[in-house]
Each structure stands twice: as C-alpha cells, then as structure tokens.
Amino acid sequence: MPLKLRGSLSKSWPRAGDKTAAYYCPSCATRRRTLSTRRNGIVSSRLEANRLSFSSSRPITTSSVIHARHVPPRLRELYDALNKIQGVATEQVNISRLQLALRGLESETPIIRIAVLGLNDATAARKLVRLLLADPLNTRESWEDALDTYDSDPTQGLLIRYGEVSESIPNNLLPTISVPSPILKKGNLEILVSTLGAETELSDAHFTADTFLVPTVTIPTSHSGRHNAVRYPVHRTVVCGRGVDGLVAYNGLVSRADLKKETSSVYGAIDLAVTAPQKSNDRIAFVDIDRADEALEKFRESVQNASLYERGWNGSGVQAVQDWLSSLRAEGALDPSLKSLITSLIDAAETGVVADENKLLQDQKAVILSDEVRENLDRSVSEWAERGHTELRGSLEEGFATKKWKGLAWWKLFWHVDDVGMITSEILEKSYLPRAEKEVIWTAGRFHQAGLGMQLKDASRSAQQPSNDSTSDKPESDELWPTQITTSRNRLLETTVPSLQAMAQRLVLFSMSTTTLTSALSALTYVSVPTASVYETGTIVAVGLIYALRRQQKQWESARAFFEDEVREEGRTALIKTEEHLHTVVQEGGPQNEDVGETEARKTIDRARKALEQVD
C-alpha cells in the first residue's frame, strides 16, 4: 500500500476538479455549525492559528507589519527583527511559520502547537492522543467518545485544546474539541490531529522540515462540497505509524527529509506490538495502543486493577510519548519550542540569502573582461601616472616659488608667524596634485563602467598609508575611487602643517625671550658694576641677539626645506601606490556590481540573531 503524504508536495493542493476554489480566511469567518456527539463535552473556538496559513492555489501575500495587541518589552527587539525578515527574505523563509513565531512572541506564555500526524490515516493518531490526554481517575468522558467517533475526512484535521466550557463549532473552520487535560494546561499546548500527506508514489520525492512542521488540512468552503487546503504551522510534530510498514515508512521519510536543525522537533510513535520491551529515545517510541487502552479500561473498572494497569501502561510505551510532551515546556527566558522555531527561521533565511549571494557572485564572475579592454585600462593608468608625476614637479615648484611662501623668510617670522598655517594650507590645497586627483576620479569611472568597482574600492582600502593618526581608522566603505592623494593631503594638513606652525611660534618666542633676557642682564650689569662701560654691557645684548637670530635662521630654513621635501615625497608615494593598485585591479580583478556582504537582508538576519541571543 503506497504511503500517503501531504506537506510540501504539489498533490497537497485542492482537488483537480475544483477549479473555482478560492482562498478562505478562517480567522475572518463568523458563521458556526454544530457538531453532533454522543455527549455534551465538546467545545469549539475560532481558529486563531489559521491566520498563519497559505492558500493551496497560491501563496498569500501578507503585510510585513503585524499589529500586535501586546508584545512584552523584553521581546520587542526580537519581534521587530523577525517582522522585518518577512519583508527582506520572503522567498527564504516559510511565512506561515514566521507568523507563528511572531504570534508566540506576543505573550510571555505562548501556546505551543503540536501536530500528531498519522501515516495513511488518522485512526492510530486519534487513539494515541486520547490515551495521552485521558485521566485514568475519571470515567470515560464525552470528548473521548467524540474523538473516537470522529470519522470525517481524515485530511480535514481536528484541533484539541484545553478548556472546560462547551461551545458550538465554527462553520467551515477546523473542528475543535476542548479537553480538560492537565498536560494541555501545564504545557499550554494544543494538538492538531491529522494525516501526513496526499498520495504520492515518487521514490525520489524531496521532503523538508515543512513537510512535518507545516501540515496541510482541508476545510470546506461551501455546502457544495468544495474544499480548500490550509497550511497549519506547528512547533513540534509526532508522526504516528502502525506496524512494520509504518516503521519503515517513518524511517524512510526522516532519512530523506532535510531536517537540519529541526531533528528534535519531529518525534516518531510507532504502534508496534513486540514481545520484548523496546527502549524509546528522543527520536522514536514504540507503543502498543491496544495494550494501553486495555490497561486504562481495567483501571477505570476498579482501582483493584492498579497493578494490572501499571504493568500494561508501562509495557505499552505510551508513557514515553507522554513524557516527551511534558518536556516541551521548560523554565527559561524563552520557551524551547519557540526558540527552536525562531532559530530555524533565522538559519533558513541566512541559508537562502547566502545561496542568493553566491549565485549573484557566480553570475558576476561569469562576465569576463576582454584583453583589449584590460589593455586600454592599463594604458590609461600609465598615462595618468605620467601626467601626475609631471604635475607634482611643476605645481609644487610654482607653489613654493610664490610671494607668500617666500614671505615666510626667517627674518619675517616676527610679523608673519600667525600666517604660517594659512599659507602652507593654501599651497597644499592649490598645488598638491589637484589635476591628478580629478583625473583619477575619471579613470575610476571607466573602471566602474567595466565592472571593476568593488576591486577598486578594496584596493583603495589596502593602499592606505600606515599611520597612528585617528584619521586612518575612518571607514572607507562608501568611496568609489582611490583616495591616496586625498588621504595624504589630509594627513599633511592635520599633522605636518600644525607642527610647522608650532615650530615657527617657538622660534619667535625663543628669540624674543632670549633678546629680552640678555637686554635685562646687560642693564643690570651696567647698573651694578660702576666700572662697566656702555660698550661692554652692550656686548651682552649683541651676543644674545646674534645667538637667537642665528638659531632661528638655521632651524627655520631647515624646517622649510624638510616641509618641501616631505610634501614632494608624500605626493610621489601617493601616485605610486595609486598606480600600483590600479594596475593590479586591471590585471587580476573581475566584474563586481555590489558588495553582497552589506545587503539589507544580511543586516536584518544578523539583527534578529543578536536579539535572540540577548533574550535567551
């Protein structure tokens, strides 16, 4: 008998003859119907989770903004980050699961949704759920009868949640039964009972985590019998199989499914009566549903059968599944099931974005520049460098030959000392490779046109001169052309020019203070020594003045010569570095259109991951 699967396969869509079926939003429905049962213990409620569904015929485009009634402050950052992923990585994540995660963040105690899916049919799944939720201290309750007798379309599904009050069941929505089970209350759980899939006989069918964690249920859209398939996301799933065939089918599904980090979210419960007890683990449990049901009935008949109940129940293996359900709720900053869901969504978004980036890089690298284009670009760089060196010699010679620069002679410092910074800055602004700087921008434009923009930017970063100055740490991510000339000019303006200005001020101050001190010493000598003549005491003044002026002349001329040499060397180095990297880009670079590492999707995913770490 072929295994029936429903999940991410194409055959889970509406029936072929139903061409007029349209998407029906269960959360907007207000009509209700009544489900007949043998007892009055059945309740219903509106299908809140179906707001998280997709249409079977086409995906529903949801708004990127979800207006939450309330989001705890500590979860607001994570909520906003996940909400933004919905807009930047729509194709990479399952939107229904993403909205389930957002809904869970709107409460400190989120509802954890568990799907119990049967293989081929839901009979074993319904029986298992009844055993898990039944209270052996009470007599058989009405909801147990309703669950056993629910013989509707097995693909329609049945929702079980905690509650005490009986209500009518919404029309055209997922039927809901309210069960006063301590397990549901303590774990804040709700259980979806359905089957796993639509018919398929493809041995090479591809399954993903969505096959198990986003099961499909059908709901009637009208009294004419038309149905619509709705994707119902859950946090965890129990796959219930029967016999050896069910065990083989379950192992085959899990081995072929790409579960990745969702392995712990899928649990197997195989109804297989074995003579020797089988040890269960965190992946699969072997249960004997008939034996567990018999043990439950015996205990309900009389407490005298407690020992029989204990042996039968423990031997049935159902307790392992019950323990797994109870372990889903744990103390912590974030519910483990919700955290696992959010982590899976972030990982899926990141994997999809990385795949898109790699594809973009491959497409861009496929565009190869011709040898002729590279040769023309290489020649244009050489021509630019030649013109730059010629300009460096001519423009700086003109700048240092101006009247203003010559006006900064050592003997004119006394009245021009405050003009040193202004004059040297003006020379750098007007004579330090202005034409070469403009031409390198034009040359960079040709590089961008050829598709070498990104390599050009990287070359500019790597070519920066080493410096302890804080300006070298400024980000260069927005530069579109080499900036060695600009960087070297700014470094001269911010370091060398202030140093030259400060030195001029020190020399003038030293000369004036030295002359003043020797003059005072001369006057003091003339007054205190009666035999000292004016010529003798004047010698002291002359010696101090000559020493101060000679020192000022020697050091200032050396400083001016050093400044001129440093400016020429900086210009030459900037031209050489720019030329070398431009040649490297031409010879080794390939077309690049954008920095894929700085995409908005990447930033949003990183923000969501960081927010999750902070919450946890």
Secondary structure, 3 states (H helix, E strand, C coil): CCCEECCCCHHHCCCCCCCCCCCCCHHHCCCEECCCCCCCCCCCCCCHHHHHCCECCCCCCCCCCCCCCCCCHHHHHHHHHHHHHHHHCCCCCCHHHHHHHHHHCCCCCCCEEEEEEECCCCHHHHHHHHHHHCCCCCCCCHHHHHHHHCCCCCCCCEEEEECCCCCCEECCCCCEEEECCHHHHHHCEEEEEEECEEECCCCCCCEEHHHHHCCEEEEECCCCCCEEEEECCCCEEEEEEEHHHHHHHHHHHHHHEECHHHHHHEEEEEECCCCCCCCCCCCEEEECHHHHHHHHHHHHHCHHHHHHHHHHHHHHCHHHHHHHHHCCCCCCCCCHHHHHHHHHHHHHHHHHHHHHHHHHHHHHHCCCCCHHHHHHHHHHHHHHHHHHHHHHHHHHHHHHCCHHHHCCCHHHHHHHHHHHHHHHHHHHHHHCCHHHHHHHHHHHHHHHHHCEHHHHHHHHHHCCCCCCCHHHHCCCCCCCCCCHHHHHHHHHHHHHHHHHHHHHHHHHHHHHHHHHHHHHHHHHHHHHCCCCCHHHHHHHHHHHHHHHHHHHHHHHHHHHHHHHHHHHHHHHHHHHHHHHHHHHHHHHCCCECCCHHHCHHHHHHHHHHHHHHHHC
